[in-house]
């Protein structure tokens, strides 16, 4: 969803129109399994536990704010995606959602491939032992150095995003005496987000080469003529947080039409098609994401049907779930600092983090859930806005949610489904220290990305 926003952010005291937010849940203490990771539950004292460890114990050891990642849940989701698509397809985890060396090792062990989109992500992948042939390298403006490193390392595919990049990758591959496997990212004129998709003129974006005007067909022609390239297929990506398969159906039809044109024009049937990622997750109880096996069945049937109609062999399918794997596996733990009631409006709950550890609410108007997790409460629900400690009126973590009316400073609250993009997009705004990522499994917790320190900040400031 695109929107226009004042650069200072939303006004902090907007009065919501009646019916804008849902009614209070029947039980504020219930943890909806749809939005929390699989090992999350409440213990006999009413505290949230993950992997068998209580949040008070985790807070004592690791502090707040902090991201806690359920390793069992992450691994289970990797296996679910791999099993759903089977051996005749490829699943590439989209590293931009969240990447660390521990995550790379888990992906390698669970049999998934990895999609990276920068030199930093590539270095992380290679340093953690991901075989280069299982890496895809993305990006709309890869530098010459990044391309050189990727080709030299032997990455399994580079996704070409422009006419300049076609020549650039071919030249670098030839200079290294290699023939680089590539796909061409095409803009198919379909934009899909959440429950809606629009299949009109959406070529107006920075990614890909447009189907319109024969540009994608010309890109294919050029790639087929260059000795340094082995063109293996077409790539498309239509949006993010998608629940409806209709957009994928339109996209697949247009990509298959291009494959048919390539066959008719050049006598070549390209063997692969990558449908990208963007599959949605549940941020709130109202969201209803599809399971991987449903997604795999739908996408496979769509591509097979379109190829049969075009008289093509069905190509090997690739998908790129990132958020759909890591998003639900983590929550962010905060300590409440102040509770400020505004009569007739809502209560502002300030926590010790904010837009520096979750920019998505301010950037996208993203919706999240939140719960009191250090105890249970029988108090009446109160409408709250959970905000951070930054000097911005738009520093909002959860725009509107119900929490118990007896919420007090020192309580712990947690925001689920923060595994994707929160740490990846975290910043040092106001010189905040980026939180740690802590993996939890079978009663043990370990830091996989440590908390930043003031020494880290000063080390970069050369004075």
Secondary structure, DSSP 8 states (H G I E B T S, - for coil): ------TT-S-TT----TTSS----S-TT---TTTS-TT-EE-TTS-EEETTEEHHHHHHHH-SSEEEEEHHHHHHHHHHHHHHH-TTEEEEEETTS---HHHHHHHHHHT-EEEE-SHHHHHHHHHTT--GGGEEE--SS--HHHHHHHHHHT-SEEEE-SHHHHHHHHHHHHHTT--EEEEEEEE-S-EEEETEEE-S----SSSSEESGGGHHHHHHHHHHH-TTEEEEEEE---EEEE--SHHHHHHHHHHHHHHHHHHHHHS----EEE----B---SSTT-----HHHHHHHHHHHHHHHHHHHT----EEEE--SHHHHGGGEEEEEEEEEEEEETTTEEEEEES--TTT--HHHHH------EE-SS---S-EEEEEEE-SSS-TT-EEEEEEEEETT--TT-EEEEES-SSSTTTT---GGG-----EEEEETTEEEEEE----HHHHHHH---
